[in-house]
């Protein structure tokens, strides 16, 4: 009984110390759970000359930073969509896997729009005669010390 009491007291002390030593970590988690604003849009039937040509269905979702929400600094989705189209038109390596292309796209969009704390892009590749299978690449990225998307 004496050892159980000592173990329980020690565990409570360690837990208490962790809460006081790292309050920023616990506050970050609480902020993430309290409020989130997510915006989504889709681009359907987008033709692209990648891997011999394909038709894509894109799903884009991003979570706003608390600072952007407080300042009403919401990005307009039209320039984001145009940036994505520009990326596809200027993409240099047509043989890259969809996952590589998507990873680079997510990084470029996050770099350009600091109002986003996290971003998810799903590239759905429609079936073709050569490859009669629907496939997709989903890349989700969250900035360091920011809240992830909770879709």
N, C-alpha and C positions, 0 to 999 in steps of 0.2 A: 504494500500500500504506500509505503514511504517513497519508493521509486516512481510509482505512478504520479504521485503528487509532485515530485521533483521534475519529472518529465513534462507534466502539464504546465508547471510554472515556467520552465525553461522555454517551452514552445510558445507560450503566451508572450514572454519577454522578447524572443526572437521576432515574432510577428509584430509586436509593438515597435521594436526598433526598425524593422523594415518599413513600416508605414511612416515613421518620422524621418528616416534617412532618405527615402525616395518619394516624397510627396508629389513631385512633378510627374512621375510615372503614373501614379494613381489618378491625378487630376486630368492627365491627357486622356486616359481611358474613359473617365466620366464625361469629358467634353464630347468625345466622339459619340457617346450613346445618347446625349441629350438632344441634339439637333443636327439634322443634315439636310442639305438641299442638293438634289441631283437633277440634272437635266439630261434628256436623251433625245436623239434623233436618229432616223434611218434614211439610208439612200438605197433605193431598190433598183435592180436591173442596171447596174453601172457597168458598161463595157470597158474592158481593159486589154491592152496588148501585153500580157505577162504570161509566161509559160505557154506561148502559142496562142493566146487569146482566151478570155474568159468573161463571164457575166458574174458580177459580184452583188451581193446584198450586204450592206454595211449597217452595223448597229453601233452607235457611239453613245457612251454614258460617261458623265463626269460629275464629281462632287466638288462643290465650291469650298474655298477656304473660309474660315470664320471672318477673316479680315475683309474679303471680297463681299461677303454677305452684309457685314456691318456698313460698308461703304457703298452698297448697291452697285458694285463694280462687276456686273454680270457680263460675260462676253456674249456677243451676238453669234448665234450658231452659223449664220451665212458665211462669214469669213473663215470659220473653222472648216466648214464643208469645202470651201474653195481652196483652202490650204491642203486639204486631203486630196482633192482632185489634182492640184498642182504637183503634189508629191508623186502621185501615180504617173502623171504625164512625164515627169523628169526622172523617174527611177532608173538608175543606170544598168542594173543587172537583171535582165528578163528571166534568167534561169534560177534566181534565188527562190528558196522555198517560201511559201506563204507566211510561215511563222517568222522568218527572218525579216521579210518585208514589213509585216505587222509590228514587230518589235521596234524597228526603226521608225515607223510611222508614229507609234505611241510616244516615243522619246521626243520626236520633233514637235508634236503638238503640245506635250507638257512643257517643253522648253519655251515655246512661244507664248503660252497662256499661263502666267503665274497665278491667276485666280483659281486654277484647278488644284485641288489637293490630291485627287486621284482620277484616273482615266481608264476606261475599258473600251477597247475596240474589238468587235467581232467581224471578221471578214468571212462571209459565207460564199463559197465558190459553187456555182450552179453546175449540175451535171452537163457533160458534153458527149458527143459521139465517141471521142477518143477515151474519155474517162467518165463513164455513166454513174458516178457516185457523187452525191452532195458531200462536200467537206467544208470544214471551217477552222479558222485560227482565232483564238481568243487570247488577247494580251491585256492584262490589267496591271497597272503600275500606280504606286502611291509614293508621294514625296516623303523623304525622311521627316520624322516628327509630325506627320500629318495623319488624318483619319482616312481609312480605306473606304471604298464604296461598300455599302450594305444594300444590295439589291434584293 
